[in-house]
Amino acid sequence: MKVTLEIPDQVARALPDDLAGEPRRLLLELACGLYAARKLTHAQAAELAGLDRLDFQQELGLREIPIHYTSEDLAHDIAG
């Protein structure tokens, strides 16, 4: 699915210079926020950000966002 977001001019002007006009950076910020809010899994958020899981995990670390990993996640990983 392709989604187009329209950002109001006033909001766009308020974005920091490193985000203004940088759709990939905005996607990364969105992915980190949705992951932190537990709306996306690690894999889903990494895909949204256009990063592999390790690079996305490093971005989370830079933002001091904890990794969500439950006992159910462990059981799923072990089961393969």
HTML snippet that shows the backbone in 3Dmol.js (N, CA, C, O; Angstrom):
<script src="https://3Dmol.org/build/3Dmol-min.js"></script>
<div id="view" style="width:600px;height:400px;position:relative"></div>
<script>
const pdb = `
ATOM      1  N   MET A   1       0.845  -1.164   0.000  1.00  0.00           N
ATOM      2  CA  MET A   1       0.000   0.000   0.000  1.00  0.00           C
ATOM      3  C   MET A   1       0.896   1.235   0.000  1.00  0.00           C
ATOM      4  O   MET A   1       1.920   1.281   0.682  1.00  0.00           O
ATOM      5  N   LYS A   2       0.498   2.205  -0.758  1.00  0.00           N
ATOM      6  CA  LYS A   2       1.223   3.466  -0.788  1.00  0.00           C
ATOM      7  C   LYS A   2       0.335   4.523  -0.145  1.00  0.00           C
ATOM      8  O   LYS A   2      -0.842   4.650  -0.484  1.00  0.00           O
ATOM      9  N   VAL A   3       0.911   5.279   0.785  1.00  0.00           N
ATOM     10  CA  VAL A   3       0.196   6.341   1.477  1.00  0.00           C
ATOM     11  C   VAL A   3       0.950   7.643   1.250  1.00  0.00           C
ATOM     12  O   VAL A   3       2.173   7.694   1.385  1.00  0.00           O
ATOM     13  N   THR A   4       0.229   8.672   0.913  1.00  0.00           N
ATOM     14  CA  THR A   4       0.821   9.992   0.743  1.00  0.00           C
ATOM     15  C   THR A   4       0.356  10.866   1.897  1.00  0.00           C
ATOM     16  O   THR A   4      -0.842  10.994   2.149  1.00  0.00           O
ATOM     17  N   LEU A   5       1.308  11.464   2.592  1.00  0.00           N
ATOM     18  CA  LEU A   5       0.981  12.355   3.699  1.00  0.00           C
ATOM     19  C   LEU A   5       1.157  13.794   3.261  1.00  0.00           C
ATOM     20  O   LEU A   5       2.144  14.148   2.616  1.00  0.00           O
ATOM     21  N   GLU A   6       0.202  14.601   3.613  1.00  0.00           N
ATOM     22  CA  GLU A   6       0.299  16.028   3.330  1.00  0.00           C
ATOM     23  C   GLU A   6       0.560  16.740   4.651  1.00  0.00           C
ATOM     24  O   GLU A   6      -0.242  16.669   5.582  1.00  0.00           O
ATOM     25  N   ILE A   7       1.688  17.421   4.714  1.00  0.00           N
ATOM     26  CA  ILE A   7       2.071  18.130   5.928  1.00  0.00           C
ATOM     27  C   ILE A   7       1.744  19.607   5.733  1.00  0.00           C
ATOM     28  O   ILE A   7       2.223  20.226   4.784  1.00  0.00           O
ATOM     29  N   PRO A   8       0.936  20.173   6.618  1.00  0.00           N
ATOM     30  CA  PRO A   8       0.610  21.594   6.482  1.00  0.00           C
ATOM     31  C   PRO A   8       1.883  22.444   6.459  1.00  0.00           C
ATOM     32  O   PRO A   8       2.862  22.131   7.136  1.00  0.00           O
ATOM     33  N   ASP A   9       1.856  23.505   5.681  1.00  0.00           N
ATOM     34  CA  ASP A   9       3.038  24.371   5.522  1.00  0.00           C
ATOM     35  C   ASP A   9       3.574  24.857   6.864  1.00  0.00           C
ATOM     36  O   ASP A   9       4.785  24.868   7.084  1.00  0.00           O
ATOM     37  N   GLN A  10       2.684  25.254   7.751  1.00  0.00           N
ATOM     38  CA  GLN A  10       3.121  25.765   9.057  1.00  0.00           C
ATOM     39  C   GLN A  10       3.890  24.697   9.834  1.00  0.00           C
ATOM     40  O   GLN A  10       4.881  25.005  10.497  1.00  0.00           O
ATOM     41  N   VAL A  11       3.442  23.457   9.757  1.00  0.00           N
ATOM     42  CA  VAL A  11       4.132  22.361  10.441  1.00  0.00           C
ATOM     43  C   VAL A  11       5.453  22.066   9.735  1.00  0.00           C
ATOM     44  O   VAL A  11       6.479  21.873  10.386  1.00  0.00           O
ATOM     45  N   ALA A  12       5.425  22.031   8.415  1.00  0.00           N
ATOM     46  CA  ALA A  12       6.650  21.763   7.655  1.00  0.00           C
ATOM     47  C   ALA A  12       7.732  22.792   7.961  1.00  0.00           C
ATOM     48  O   ALA A  12       8.909  22.449   8.073  1.00  0.00           O
ATOM     49  N   ARG A  13       7.333  24.047   8.094  1.00  0.00           N
ATOM     50  CA  ARG A  13       8.311  25.094   8.418  1.00  0.00           C
ATOM     51  C   ARG A  13       8.876  24.923   9.828  1.00  0.00           C
ATOM     52  O   ARG A  13       9.982  25.382  10.111  1.00  0.00           O
ATOM     53  N   ALA A  14       8.129  24.273  10.702  1.00  0.00           N
ATOM     54  CA  ALA A  14       8.582  24.077  12.084  1.00  0.00           C
ATOM     55  C   ALA A  14       9.517  22.878  12.225  1.00  0.00           C
ATOM     56  O   ALA A  14      10.151  22.713  13.267  1.00  0.00           O
ATOM     57  N   LEU A  15       9.613  22.032  11.184  1.00  0.00           N
ATOM     58  CA  LEU A  15      10.490  20.866  11.261  1.00  0.00           C
ATOM     59  C   LEU A  15      11.949  21.294  11.325  1.00  0.00           C
ATOM     60  O   LEU A  15      12.337  22.278  10.695  1.00  0.00           O
ATOM     61  N   PRO A  16      12.759  20.561  12.082  1.00  0.00           N
ATOM     62  CA  PRO A  16      14.202  20.854  12.092  1.00  0.00           C
ATOM     63  C   PRO A  16      14.780  20.703  10.684  1.00  0.00           C
ATOM     64  O   PRO A  16      14.263  19.939   9.869  1.00  0.00           O
ATOM     65  N   ASP A  17      15.836  21.427  10.416  1.00  0.00           N
ATOM     66  CA  ASP A  17      16.445  21.418   9.080  1.00  0.00           C
ATOM     67  C   ASP A  17      16.809  20.022   8.601  1.00  0.00           C
ATOM     68  O   ASP A  17      16.710  19.735   7.409  1.00  0.00           O
ATOM     69  N   ASP A  18      17.232  19.142   9.521  1.00  0.00           N
ATOM     70  CA  ASP A  18      17.632  17.801   9.090  1.00  0.00           C
ATOM     71  C   ASP A  18      16.440  16.929   8.702  1.00  0.00           C
ATOM     72  O   ASP A  18      16.636  15.842   8.159  1.00  0.00           O
ATOM     73  N   LEU A  19      15.216  17.374   8.964  1.00  0.00           N
ATOM     74  CA  LEU A  19      14.024  16.622   8.578  1.00  0.00           C
ATOM     75  C   LEU A  19      13.286  17.258   7.414  1.00  0.00           C
ATOM     76  O   LEU A  19      12.648  16.554   6.632  1.00  0.00           O
ATOM     77  N   ALA A  20      13.360  18.550   7.288  1.00  0.00           N
ATOM     78  CA  ALA A  20      12.622  19.254   6.242  1.00  0.00           C
ATOM     79  C   ALA A  20      13.063  18.755   4.869  1.00  0.00           C
ATOM     80  O   ALA A  20      14.249  18.775   4.539  1.00  0.00           O
ATOM     81  N   GLY A  21      12.112  18.315   4.091  1.00  0.00           N
ATOM     82  CA  GLY A  21      12.409  17.849   2.736  1.00  0.00           C
ATOM     83  C   GLY A  21      13.138  16.527   2.684  1.00  0.00           C
ATOM     84  O   GLY A  21      13.698  16.174   1.646  1.00  0.00           O
ATOM     85  N   GLU A  22      13.145  15.793   3.771  1.00  0.00           N
ATOM     86  CA  GLU A  22      13.837  14.504   3.829  1.00  0.00           C
ATOM     87  C   GLU A  22      12.835  13.397   4.165  1.00  0.00           C
ATOM     88  O   GLU A  22      12.711  13.019   5.330  1.00  0.00           O
ATOM     89  N   PRO A  23      12.123  12.875   3.173  1.00  0.00           N
ATOM     90  CA  PRO A  23      11.091  11.870   3.452  1.00  0.00           C
ATOM     91  C   PRO A  23      11.613  10.629   4.176  1.00  0.00           C
ATOM     92  O   PRO A  23      10.915  10.074   5.025  1.00  0.00           O
ATOM     93  N   ARG A  24      12.823  10.191   3.855  1.00  0.00           N
ATOM     94  CA  ARG A  24      13.361   8.994   4.528  1.00  0.00           C
ATOM     95  C   ARG A  24      13.583   9.253   6.012  1.00  0.00           C
ATOM     96  O   ARG A  24      13.328   8.381   6.843  1.00  0.00           O
ATOM     97  N   ARG A  25      14.059  10.452   6.346  1.00  0.00           N
ATOM     98  CA  ARG A  25      14.250  10.804   7.765  1.00  0.00           C
ATOM     99  C   ARG A  25      12.907  10.884   8.475  1.00  0.00           C
ATOM    100  O   ARG A  25      12.781  10.457   9.622  1.00  0.00           O
ATOM    101  N   LEU A  26      11.905  11.429   7.796  1.00  0.00           N
ATOM    102  CA  LEU A  26      10.571  11.495   8.396  1.00  0.00           C
ATOM    103  C   LEU A  26      10.013  10.096   8.625  1.00  0.00           C
ATOM    104  O   LEU A  26       9.381   9.840   9.650  1.00  0.00           O
ATOM    105  N   LEU A  27      10.242   9.191   7.680  1.00  0.00           N
ATOM    106  CA  LEU A  27       9.795   7.807   7.858  1.00  0.00           C
ATOM    107  C   LEU A  27      10.497   7.152   9.045  1.00  0.00           C
ATOM    108  O   LEU A  27       9.879   6.398   9.797  1.00  0.00           O
ATOM    109  N   LEU A  28      11.782   7.438   9.211  1.00  0.00           N
ATOM    110  CA  LEU A  28      12.517   6.891  10.345  1.00  0.00           C
ATOM    111  C   LEU A  28      11.926   7.402  11.655  1.00  0.00           C
ATOM    112  O   LEU A  28      11.720   6.629  12.590  1.00  0.00           O
ATOM    113  N   GLU A  29      11.656   8.690  11.722  1.00  0.00           N
ATOM    114  CA  GLU A  29      11.064   9.258  12.940  1.00  0.00           C
ATOM    115  C   GLU A  29       9.687   8.653  13.210  1.00  0.00           C
ATOM    116  O   GLU A  29       9.355   8.340  14.353  1.00  0.00           O
ATOM    117  N   LEU A  30       8.896   8.492  12.166  1.00  0.00           N
ATOM    118  CA  LEU A  30       7.571   7.884  12.304  1.00  0.00           C
ATOM    119  C   LEU A  30       7.700   6.437  12.777  1.00  0.00           C
ATOM    120  O   LEU A  30       6.973   6.008  13.672  1.00  0.00           O
ATOM    121  N   ALA A  31       8.615   5.694  12.182  1.00  0.00           N
ATOM    122  CA  ALA A  31       8.819   4.301  12.557  1.00  0.00           C
ATOM    123  C   ALA A  31       9.250   4.179  14.022  1.00  0.00           C
ATOM    124  O   ALA A  31       8.750   3.317  14.745  1.00  0.00           O
ATOM    125  N   CYS A  32      10.165   5.028  14.453  1.00  0.00           N
ATOM    126  CA  CYS A  32      10.622   4.989  15.845  1.00  0.00           C
ATOM    127  C   CYS A  32       9.477   5.324  16.799  1.00  0.00           C
ATOM    128  O   CYS A  32       9.318   4.680  17.835  1.00  0.00           O
ATOM    129  N   GLY A  33       8.690   6.324  16.449  1.00  0.00           N
ATOM    130  CA  GLY A  33       7.565   6.706  17.299  1.00  0.00           C
ATOM    131  C   GLY A  33       6.518   5.609  17.398  1.00  0.00           C
ATOM    132  O   GLY A  33       6.007   5.327  18.482  1.00  0.00           O
ATOM    133  N   LEU A  34       6.199   4.989  16.264  1.00  0.00           N
ATOM    134  CA  LEU A  34       5.207   3.912  16.284  1.00  0.00           C
ATOM    135  C   LEU A  34       5.728   2.689  17.024  1.00  0.00           C
ATOM    136  O   LEU A  34       4.966   1.996  17.699  1.00  0.00           O
ATOM    137  N   TYR A  35       7.029   2.422  16.899  1.00  0.00           N
ATOM    138  CA  TYR A  35       7.615   1.314  17.655  1.00  0.00           C
ATOM    139  C   TYR A  35       7.576   1.616  19.147  1.00  0.00           C
ATOM    140  O   TYR A  35       7.182   0.761  19.940  1.00  0.00           O
ATOM    141  N   ALA A  36       7.976   2.810  19.533  1.00  0.00           N
ATOM    142  CA  ALA A  36       7.989   3.198  20.953  1.00  0.00           C
ATOM    143  C   ALA A  36       6.587   3.130  21.549  1.00  0.00           C
ATOM    144  O   ALA A  36       6.425   2.803  22.724  1.00  0.00           O
ATOM    145  N   ALA A  37       5.580   3.436  20.746  1.00  0.00           N
ATOM    146  CA  ALA A  37       4.185   3.388  21.213  1.00  0.00           C
ATOM    147  C   ALA A  37       3.600   1.980  21.121  1.00  0.00           C
ATOM    148  O   ALA A  37       2.428   1.764  21.427  1.00  0.00           O
ATOM    149  N   ARG A  38       4.434   1.019  20.692  1.00  0.00           N
ATOM    150  CA  ARG A  38       4.031  -0.387  20.555  1.00  0.00           C
ATOM    151  C   ARG A  38       2.918  -0.584  19.533  1.00  0.00           C
ATOM    152  O   ARG A  38       2.067  -1.461  19.679  1.00  0.00           O
ATOM    153  N   LYS A  39       2.942   0.242  18.506  1.00  0.00           N
ATOM    154  CA  LYS A  39       1.973   0.126  17.411  1.00  0.00           C
ATOM    155  C   LYS A  39       2.522  -0.720  16.267  1.00  0.00           C
ATOM    156  O   LYS A  39       1.756  -1.262  15.472  1.00  0.00           O
ATOM    157  N   LEU A  40       3.854  -0.834  16.180  1.00  0.00           N
ATOM    158  CA  LEU A  40       4.516  -1.668  15.188  1.00  0.00           C
ATOM    159  C   LEU A  40       5.531  -2.560  15.871  1.00  0.00           C
ATOM    160  O   LEU A  40       6.111  -2.191  16.892  1.00  0.00           O
ATOM    161  N   THR A  41       5.743  -3.739  15.301  1.00  0.00           N
ATOM    162  CA  THR A  41       6.806  -4.611  15.799  1.00  0.00           C
ATOM    163  C   THR A  41       8.150  -4.055  15.339  1.00  0.00           C
ATOM    164  O   THR A  41       8.219  -3.138  14.521  1.00  0.00           O
ATOM    165  N   HIS A  42       9.198  -4.627  15.878  1.00  0.00           N
ATOM    166  CA  HIS A  42      10.554  -4.228  15.491  1.00  0.00           C
ATOM    167  C   HIS A  42      10.733  -4.412  13.988  1.00  0.00           C
ATOM    168  O   HIS A  42      11.231  -3.515  13.307  1.00  0.00           O
ATOM    169  N   ALA A  43      10.334  -5.560  13.472  1.00  0.00           N
ATOM    170  CA  ALA A  43      10.505  -5.843  12.046  1.00  0.00           C
ATOM    171  C   ALA A  43       9.666  -4.894  11.192  1.00  0.00           C
ATOM    172  O   ALA A  43      10.144  -4.405  10.169  1.00  0.00           O
ATOM    173  N   GLN A  44       8.439  -4.630  11.590  1.00  0.00           N
ATOM    174  CA  GLN A  44       7.571  -3.726  10.836  1.00  0.00           C
ATOM    175  C   GLN A  44       8.130  -2.307  10.822  1.00  0.00           C
ATOM    176  O   GLN A  44       8.146  -1.650   9.781  1.00  0.00           O
ATOM    177  N   ALA A  45       8.582  -1.844  11.968  1.00  0.00           N
ATOM    178  CA  ALA A  45       9.123  -0.494  12.060  1.00  0.00           C
ATOM    179  C   ALA A  45      10.415  -0.368  11.248  1.00  0.00           C
ATOM    180  O   ALA A  45      10.635   0.645  10.584  1.00  0.00           O
ATOM    181  N   ALA A  46      11.258  -1.386  11.300  1.00  0.00           N
ATOM    182  CA  ALA A  46      12.490  -1.364  10.502  1.00  0.00           C
ATOM    183  C   ALA A  46      12.158  -1.288   9.020  1.00  0.00           C
ATOM    184  O   ALA A  46      12.798  -0.548   8.273  1.00  0.00           O
ATOM    185  N   GLU A  47      11.161  -2.051   8.596  1.00  0.00           N
ATOM    186  CA  GLU A  47      10.757  -2.024   7.185  1.00  0.00           C
ATOM    187  C   GLU A  47      10.228  -0.646   6.799  1.00  0.00           C
ATOM    188  O   GLU A  47      10.576  -0.122   5.740  1.00  0.00           O
ATOM    189  N   LEU A  48       9.396  -0.061   7.642  1.00  0.00           N
ATOM    190  CA  LEU A  48       8.875   1.285   7.372  1.00  0.00           C
ATOM    191  C   LEU A  48      10.007   2.289   7.239  1.00  0.00           C
ATOM    192  O   LEU A  48       9.969   3.170   6.381  1.00  0.00           O
ATOM    193  N   ALA A  49      11.008   2.151   8.088  1.00  0.00           N
ATOM    194  CA  ALA A  49      12.148   3.073   8.068  1.00  0.00           C
ATOM    195  C   ALA A  49      13.095   2.807   6.899  1.00  0.00           C
ATOM    196  O   ALA A  49      13.957   3.632   6.596  1.00  0.00           O
ATOM    197  N   GLY A  50      12.935   1.657   6.243  1.00  0.00           N
ATOM    198  CA  GLY A  50      13.826   1.316   5.132  1.00  0.00           C
ATOM    199  C   GLY A  50      15.193   0.863   5.596  1.00  0.00           C
ATOM    200  O   GLY A  50      16.186   1.026   4.888  1.00  0.00           O
ATOM    201  N   LEU A  51      15.242   0.284   6.812  1.00  0.00           N
ATOM    202  CA  LEU A  51      16.503  -0.172   7.388  1.00  0.00           C
ATOM    203  C   LEU A  51      16.432  -1.663   7.678  1.00  0.00           C
ATOM    204  O   LEU A  51      15.346  -2.224   7.829  1.00  0.00           O
ATOM    205  N   ASP A  52      17.603  -2.307   7.754  1.00  0.00           N
ATOM    206  CA  ASP A  52      17.585  -3.679   8.252  1.00  0.00           C
ATOM    207  C   ASP A  52      17.394  -3.615   9.766  1.00  0.00           C
ATOM    208  O   ASP A  52      17.506  -2.548  10.369  1.00  0.00           O
ATOM    209  N   ARG A  53      17.107  -4.759  10.369  1.00  0.00           N
ATOM    210  CA  ARG A  53      16.731  -4.770  11.783  1.00  0.00           C
ATOM    211  C   ARG A  53      17.863  -4.291  12.691  1.00  0.00           C
ATOM    212  O   ARG A  53      17.610  -3.619  13.691  1.00  0.00           O
ATOM    213  N   LEU A  54      19.099  -4.627  12.354  1.00  0.00           N
ATOM    214  CA  LEU A  54      20.228  -4.200  13.180  1.00  0.00           C
ATOM    215  C   LEU A  54      20.398  -2.681  13.127  1.00  0.00           C
ATOM    216  O   LEU A  54      20.584  -2.040  14.161  1.00  0.00           O
ATOM    217  N   ASP A  55      20.335  -2.107  11.930  1.00  0.00           N
ATOM    218  CA  ASP A  55      20.463  -0.651  11.808  1.00  0.00           C
ATOM    219  C   ASP A  55      19.314   0.060  12.517  1.00  0.00           C
ATOM    220  O   ASP A  55      19.517   1.100  13.143  1.00  0.00           O
ATOM    221  N   PHE A  56      18.099  -0.503  12.420  1.00  0.00           N
ATOM    222  CA  PHE A  56      16.970   0.102  13.116  1.00  0.00           C
ATOM    223  C   PHE A  56      17.176   0.024  14.630  1.00  0.00           C
ATOM    224  O   PHE A  56      16.873   0.973  15.352  1.00  0.00           O
ATOM    225  N   GLN A  57      17.687  -1.097  15.099  1.00  0.00           N
ATOM    226  CA  GLN A  57      17.954  -1.244  16.533  1.00  0.00           C
ATOM    227  C   GLN A  57      18.976  -0.206  16.996  1.00  0.00           C
ATOM    228  O   GLN A  57      18.846   0.337  18.093  1.00  0.00           O
ATOM    229  N   GLN A  58      19.982   0.076  16.182  1.00  0.00           N
ATOM    230  CA  GLN A  58      20.964   1.104  16.523  1.00  0.00           C
ATOM    231  C   GLN A  58      20.296   2.478  16.606  1.00  0.00           C
ATOM    232  O   GLN A  58      20.609   3.270  17.494  1.00  0.00           O
ATOM    233  N   GLU A  59      19.380   2.756  15.684  1.00  0.00           N
ATOM    234  CA  GLU A  59      18.647   4.030  15.730  1.00  0.00           C
ATOM    235  C   GLU A  59      17.822   4.129  17.008  1.00  0.00           C
ATOM    236  O   GLU A  59      17.756   5.192  17.624  1.00  0.00           O
ATOM    237  N   LEU A  60      17.196   3.030  17.409  1.00  0.00           N
ATOM    238  CA  LEU A  60      16.438   3.032  18.657  1.00  0.00           C
ATOM    239  C   LEU A  60      17.364   3.337  19.832  1.00  0.00           C
ATOM    240  O   LEU A  60      17.006   4.100  20.730  1.00  0.00           O
ATOM    241  N   GLY A  61      18.547   2.742  19.822  1.00  0.00           N
ATOM    242  CA  GLY A  61      19.510   2.987  20.889  1.00  0.00           C
ATOM    243  C   GLY A  61      19.930   4.441  20.959  1.00  0.00           C
ATOM    244  O   GLY A  61      20.055   5.001  22.049  1.00  0.00           O
ATOM    245  N   LEU A  62      20.149   5.058  19.807  1.00  0.00           N
ATOM    246  CA  LEU A  62      20.523   6.475  19.779  1.00  0.00           C
ATOM    247  C   LEU A  62      19.435   7.353  20.391  1.00  0.00           C
ATOM    248  O   LEU A  62      19.717   8.402  20.970  1.00  0.00           O
ATOM    249  N   ARG A  63      18.186   6.905  20.251  1.00  0.00           N
ATOM    250  CA  ARG A  63      17.049   7.662  20.786  1.00  0.00           C
ATOM    251  C   ARG A  63      16.657   7.203  22.188  1.00  0.00           C
ATOM    252  O   ARG A  63      15.701   7.708  22.776  1.00  0.00           O
ATOM    253  N   GLU A  64      17.410   6.237  22.713  1.00  0.00           N
ATOM    254  CA  GLU A  64      17.150   5.658  24.036  1.00  0.00           C
ATOM    255  C   GLU A  64      15.739   5.082  24.144  1.00  0.00           C
ATOM    256  O   GLU A  64      15.071   5.217  25.169  1.00  0.00           O
ATOM    257  N   ILE A  65      15.302   4.433  23.055  1.00  0.00           N
ATOM    258  CA  ILE A  65      14.015   3.746  23.025  1.00  0.00           C
ATOM    259  C   ILE A  65      14.296   2.277  23.322  1.00  0.00           C
ATOM    260  O   ILE A  65      15.032   1.627  22.580  1.00  0.00           O
ATOM    261  N   PRO A  66      13.717   1.747  24.401  1.00  0.00           N
ATOM    262  CA  PRO A  66      14.004   0.356  24.763  1.00  0.00           C
ATOM    263  C   PRO A  66      13.422  -0.631  23.756  1.00  0.00           C
ATOM    264  O   PRO A  66      12.392  -0.383  23.130  1.00  0.00           O
ATOM    265  N   ILE A  67      14.119  -1.762  23.623  1.00  0.00           N
ATOM    266  CA  ILE A  67      13.651  -2.842  22.763  1.00  0.00           C
ATOM    267  C   ILE A  67      12.532  -3.575  23.490  1.00  0.00           C
ATOM    268  O   ILE A  67      12.673  -3.930  24.660  1.00  0.00           O
ATOM    269  N   HIS A  68      11.423  -3.800  22.796  1.00  0.00           N
ATOM    270  CA  HIS A  68      10.300  -4.541  23.366  1.00  0.00           C
ATOM    271  C   HIS A  68      10.479  -6.006  22.989  1.00  0.00           C
ATOM    272  O   HIS A  68      10.354  -6.371  21.820  1.00  0.00           O
ATOM    273  N   TYR A  69      10.762  -6.820  23.951  1.00  0.00           N
ATOM    274  CA  TYR A  69      10.968  -8.239  23.689  1.00  0.00           C
ATOM    275  C   TYR A  69      10.373  -9.005  24.852  1.00  0.00           C
ATOM    276  O   TYR A  69      10.901  -8.995  25.964  1.00  0.00           O
ATOM    277  N   THR A  70       9.260  -9.670  24.573  1.00  0.00           N
ATOM    278  CA  THR A  70       8.528 -10.366  25.622  1.00  0.00           C
ATOM    279  C   THR A  70       8.891 -11.846  25.650  1.00  0.00           C
ATOM    280  O   THR A  70       9.564 -12.353  24.753  1.00  0.00           O
ATOM    281  N   SER A  71       8.437 -12.520  26.685  1.00  0.00           N
ATOM    282  CA  SER A  71       8.644 -13.974  26.760  1.00  0.00           C
ATOM    283  C   SER A  71       7.941 -14.674  25.600  1.00  0.00           C
ATOM    284  O   SER A  71       8.397 -15.716  25.129  1.00  0.00           O
ATOM    285  N   GLU A  72       6.824 -14.096  25.139  1.00  0.00           N
ATOM    286  CA  GLU A  72       6.129 -14.665  23.981  1.00  0.00           C
ATOM    287  C   GLU A  72       6.984 -14.524  22.716  1.00  0.00           C
ATOM    288  O   GLU A  72       7.013 -15.425  21.878  1.00  0.00           O
ATOM    289  N   ASP A  73       7.678 -13.387  22.585  1.00  0.00           N
ATOM    290  CA  ASP A  73       8.579 -13.204  21.465  1.00  0.00           C
ATOM    291  C   ASP A  73       9.704 -14.245  21.491  1.00  0.00           C
ATOM    292  O   ASP A  73      10.073 -14.805  20.458  1.00  0.00           O
ATOM    293  N   LEU A  74      10.235 -14.490  22.682  1.00  0.00           N
ATOM    294  CA  LEU A  74      11.295 -15.489  22.839  1.00  0.00           C
ATOM    295  C   LEU A  74      10.793 -16.869  22.433  1.00  0.00           C
ATOM    296  O   LEU A  74      11.457 -17.584  21.681  1.00  0.00           O
ATOM    297  N   ALA A  75       9.618 -17.239  22.936  1.00  0.00           N
ATOM    298  CA  ALA A  75       9.054 -18.546  22.594  1.00  0.00           C
ATOM    299  C   ALA A  75       8.837 -18.677  21.094  1.00  0.00           C
ATOM    300  O   ALA A  75       9.096 -19.734  20.519  1.00  0.00           O
ATOM    301  N   HIS A  76       8.368 -17.619  20.463  1.00  0.00           N
ATOM    302  CA  HIS A  76       8.158 -17.629  19.015  1.00  0.00           C
ATOM    303  C   HIS A  76       9.480 -17.797  18.288  1.00  0.00           C
ATOM    304  O   HIS A  76       9.568 -18.570  17.334  1.00  0.00           O
ATOM    305  N   ASP A  77      10.521 -17.075  18.729  1.00  0.00           N
ATOM    306  CA  ASP A  77      11.827 -17.180  18.094  1.00  0.00           C
ATOM    307  C   ASP A  77      12.434 -18.565  18.254  1.00  0.00           C
ATOM    308  O   ASP A  77      13.045 -19.091  17.323  1.00  0.00           O
ATOM    309  N   ILE A  78      12.269 -19.152  19.421  1.00  0.00           N
ATOM    310  CA  ILE A  78      12.815 -20.479  19.679  1.00  0.00           C
ATOM    311  C   ILE A  78      12.096 -21.533  18.812  1.00  0.00           C
ATOM    312  O   ILE A  78      12.718 -22.458  18.290  1.00  0.00           O
ATOM    313  N   ALA A  79      10.776 -21.365  18.678  1.00  0.00           N
ATOM    314  CA  ALA A  79       9.990 -22.313  17.907  1.00  0.00           C
ATOM    315  C   ALA A  79      10.348 -22.248  16.419  1.00  0.00           C
ATOM    316  O   ALA A  79      10.111 -23.192  15.665  1.00  0.00           O
ATOM    317  N   GLY A  80      10.917 -21.125  16.019  1.00  0.00           N
ATOM    318  CA  GLY A  80      11.385 -20.980  14.655  1.00  0.00           C
ATOM    319  C   GLY A  80      10.329 -20.551  13.725  1.00  0.00           C
ATOM    320  O   GLY A  80      10.587 -20.388  12.532  1.00  0.00           O
TER     321      GLY A  80
END
`;
const viewer = $3Dmol.createViewer("view");
viewer.addModel(pdb, "pdb");
viewer.setStyle({}, {cartoon: {color: "spectrum"}});
viewer.zoomTo();
viewer.render();
</script>
